[in-house]
Amino acid sequence: MFRLFRRKAREAPPPSSGQMALQFEARPDTTLRPAHPTAPIKDQRVAMLRHQPVRWELVRSARRTIGFQIDARGLRVSAPRWVPIWEIEKALDEKADWILRKLLEWQQHERRREDLQPRWEHGALIRLLGETLTLTLDPASRGAQRDGDLLRIGLPLDAPPDDICDAAQRWLKEQARAVFAERIPIYSQRLGRAPTRWALSSARTRWGSCNPDGSIRLNWRLIHFPLEVVDYVIAHEMAHLLELNHGPKFWFAVEALFPDYERVRGMLRHHYDDAPES
Ligand SMILES: [Zn+2]
C-alpha cells in the first residue's frame, strides 16, 4: 500500500497561522456607530505595502485590539470601532514584511493545492503526464478532447463547475486507464508476474494498493504526474505481488523494476509535500 497523504493532512500543511494582535487602550466609542451594534461591519480595501497593492478586509468588531489574520482568503483586519483608519493603515505598514511573507506562503500553498485540484472553470490549468493543458469550454466541441495544449470540453461558458468537473475527470480517467494499460504489461514482463486484475481507484489518500489476491489499484490522479512517477507507483505496487510489506526484500524488488526509484519518490514528496508511507 502506498499512501498518498494522511487523511487529515490531505493538502500540504498550511503555512503557520498568520495571526497577530496589537494591543490598544480601550477608548470610548464616539465616532463610529454601526446601524446594528452587534454585527461586525466588513469592508474591502487596498493598501500599498512596500509598493505592492494588497487587498484587505476590515472587520469592525467589539474587540479591544487590532488583529491581523492571513489565510487562503487573504488578509483580514479586525479592529475596534473607535480606531481610525489611518491608525490601522499605520499598523499595516509597520507589519508589512510579516504580512507580505504570510500572503506569499499562502499563495504558494494554494498553488500547490490547485496542482492536484483544479478549479473547474474555463481557463483552468490541468496537468496531464507532467504537461499543462488549458481547460477550454467550447459548446461547438463534443465530449472532451485534447487539441494541442487545450483540453476542449463541449459545454457552454457558463456551465456549472460540477458539470465541467465531471466531463474533465471522465476524460482524465480514460487517459489514466489507457496509460496504465500500456505500462502494467511492461512491468509484468520485468517482474515475470502479472497482477490478477487491476482497477482505477479514486482514493483520497492513496496512490495505489495491492491486495493479497494479487490485484492492484492505481489512483487515476497519477495521470497528472510525469510518466516516470506513474511508472514508479506501478513498479511499487507490482513489487507487492512478491512482498506484501515494505521490508528490505520489497525495496530490492522495487529497485530491480525501477532502479531510479529513490529520486522519483523524492519528486512525489517535493511536488505535494506529502510523505508517502514508504
Ligand atoms: Zn507499498
Residues whose N, C-alpha, C, O or C-beta is under 5 A from the ligand:
A	BS01	ZN	M1 F2
